């Protein structure tokens, strides 16, 4: 199912991104000094597709952090459930050992005859 979704959605998006990268290979100057645009102190000249890909990677990274942060409560609940399951497993083992040690025999007194 995931392969089908990737082929239907991911492949066309990948083709568009690659096409944009091939078409937009002109150099672009990025000014990193907002205070003196006449004589910029920091400038970077890269191809336009590099900006596309860097922006895409930053977006994926920020999205991953957001998803990870929102799922924190579920990870916390899973940790607590794991601890509780481990505790109950230990309790079950302890009770199994106790019942195995008790001597075999009637647990209740023998039934007596009723006086009529």
C-alpha positions as CSV (number, residue, x, y, z in Angstrom):
1,X,0.0,0.0,0.0
2,X,2.8,2.4,0.8
3,X,4.5,1.7,-2.5
4,X,1.3,2.5,-4.3
5,X,0.9,5.8,-2.4
6,X,4.5,6.7,-3.2
7,X,4.1,5.9,-6.9
8,X,0.9,8.0,-7.1
9,X,2.0,10.9,-5.0
10,X,5.7,10.9,-4.4
11,X,6.9,10.1,-7.9
12,X,5.2,13.0,-9.6
13,X,6.4,15.4,-6.9
14,X,10.0,14.1,-7.4
15,X,9.7,14.5,-11.2
16,X,8.5,18.1,-10.7
17,X,11.4,18.9,-8.3
18,X,14.0,17.4,-10.6
19,X,12.5,19.3,-13.6
20,X,12.7,22.5,-11.6
21,X,16.3,21.8,-10.6
22,X,17.3,21.2,-14.3
23,X,15.5,24.4,-15.5
24,X,16.6,26.7,-12.7
25,X,20.4,26.4,-12.7
26,X,21.1,30.1,-13.0
27,X,23.3,31.6,-10.3
28,X,21.5,33.6,-7.6
29,X,23.2,35.9,-5.1
30,X,21.8,35.7,-1.6
31,X,22.5,38.7,0.7
32,X,22.9,37.6,4.3
33,X,23.4,41.2,5.6
34,X,20.0,43.0,6.0
35,X,21.5,46.2,7.5
36,X,23.8,47.3,4.6
37,X,22.4,46.1,1.3
38,X,24.5,48.5,-0.7
39,X,27.8,47.0,0.5
40,X,26.8,43.5,1.8
41,X,29.2,41.9,4.2
42,X,27.9,38.3,3.7
43,X,26.8,37.1,0.3
44,X,26.5,33.6,-1.2
45,X,26.1,32.9,-4.9
46,X,24.5,29.5,-5.6
47,X,22.3,28.0,-8.2
48,X,18.6,28.4,-7.8
49,X,18.0,24.7,-7.5
50,X,20.3,24.6,-4.5
51,X,18.0,27.0,-2.7
52,X,15.0,24.8,-3.6
53,X,16.7,21.7,-2.2
54,X,18.0,23.4,1.0
55,X,14.5,24.9,1.6
56,X,13.0,21.4,1.1
57,X,15.4,19.8,3.5
58,X,14.9,22.5,6.2
59,X,11.1,22.0,5.8
60,X,11.4,18.3,6.2
61,X,13.7,18.7,9.3
62,X,11.3,21.2,10.9
63,X,8.3,19.0,10.2
64,X,10.1,16.0,11.7
65,X,10.9,17.9,14.9
66,X,7.2,19.1,15.1
67,X,5.9,15.6,14.7
68,X,8.4,14.2,17.2
69,X,7.4,16.9,19.7
70,X,3.7,16.3,19.3
71,X,4.1,12.5,19.7
72,X,5.9,12.9,23.1
73,X,2.8,12.0,25.1
74,X,2.4,8.7,23.2
75,X,6.1,7.8,23.7
76,X,5.7,8.5,27.5
77,X,2.5,6.3,27.7
78,X,4.4,3.5,25.9
79,X,7.3,3.7,28.3
80,X,4.9,3.6,31.3
81,X,3.0,0.7,29.8
82,X,6.3,-1.2,29.2
83,X,7.3,-0.7,32.8
84,X,3.9,-1.8,34.1
85,X,3.9,-4.9,31.8
86,X,7.3,-5.8,33.1
87,X,6.2,-5.4,36.7
88,X,3.1,-7.6,36.1
89,X,5.2,-10.2,34.3
90,X,7.5,-10.4,37.3
91,X,4.5,-10.7,39.6
92,X,3.1,-13.5,37.5
93,X,6.4,-15.4,37.6
94,X,6.6,-14.9,41.4
95,X,3.1,-16.3,41.8
96,X,3.9,-19.2,39.5
97,X,6.9,-20.1,41.6
98,X,4.8,-19.9,44.8
99,X,2.1,-22.2,43.5
100,X,4.7,-24.7,42.2
101,X,6.2,-24.8,45.7
102,X,3.0,-25.6,47.6
103,X,2.6,-29.3,48.4
104,X,0.1,-31.3,46.4
105,X,-2.9,-32.2,48.5
106,X,-6.4,-31.2,49.2
107,X,-6.7,-27.5,49.7
108,X,-10.1,-27.9,51.5
109,X,-10.9,-30.2,54.4
110,X,-12.6,-33.4,53.4
111,X,-16.3,-33.2,53.2
112,X,-18.2,-34.7,56.2
113,X,-21.5,-36.4,56.3
114,X,-24.5,-34.4,57.2
115,X,-26.4,-35.4,60.3
116,X,-29.9,-36.0,59.3
